[in-house]
């Protein structure tokens, strides 16, 4: 790691448009609530939490040169994320995400990350041209990857010499993109962060617990996995053992971004040399605090 960064966050940086209702919702519900717009995207959500834990995240993503992009860049910097290496597309709009939540959780969501997908490998240029790394001097620090990158880009990353010394932490972004993580199941330098549904999609089965899901992913070749299951126990699995802890019980105020908060808190805690048990505990408490509407740090 250099004096300017502790971790690279590679993936989606966009605007979140979230509608939240103070009541349970179901398909076809039409209720009163609040609609907000705030900076989001998996890579940025992770970076924001990392900054709150005292780390110095650098973003690699694509943001348009439109008015929304200019505003988003300014917001990212205010939140403690380095935006100097973000690819600024002159002809693609800034991406966005839209979700509807009730007190019973996420009802529906649509991620419009088409600009990030269209830009593809261009966002990786700082890791290839010597700015942050190169084939001769690969980046040696932590990298958080999110599944909003296309399968082609994720497979490209695995093949690059520039990533051979990195500590890769990978999340699928959503169940709909979970299978994009399949190339990382047999990567000796990758740690996967998934929820129970995403673990099932990667293993083409259904799991009843995070312990079973962690075991299933390890059997498929994963080096290390972190599996969450909402308000139920979460597990950290390696070839040595699987540890499991229950999260604190809290009232749900928000859902979008909880998994990103868990991942970021876990990475930041482990970066200090903390034990696996302590890191899992702190990550679960950070995510629970976030879900309840508080500051995760």
Secondary structure, DSSP 8 states (H G I E B T S, - for coil): --SS-SEEEES--EEEEEEE-SS---TT-----EEEEEEE-HHHHHHHHHHHTT--EEEE-EEESSHHHHHHHHHHHHTT-B-TT-EEESSS---EEEEEEETTEEEEEEEE-HHHHHHGGGGGHHHHSSSS--SSS---SEEEEETTS-HHHHHHHHH-GGGTT-EEEEE-SSGGGGGGGGGGTT-TTEEEEEEHHHHHHHHTS--SSHHHHHHHHHHTT-SEEEEEETTEEEEEEESS-EEEE-------S--TTHHHHHHHHHHHHHTTT--HHHHHHHHHHHHHHHHTTS---
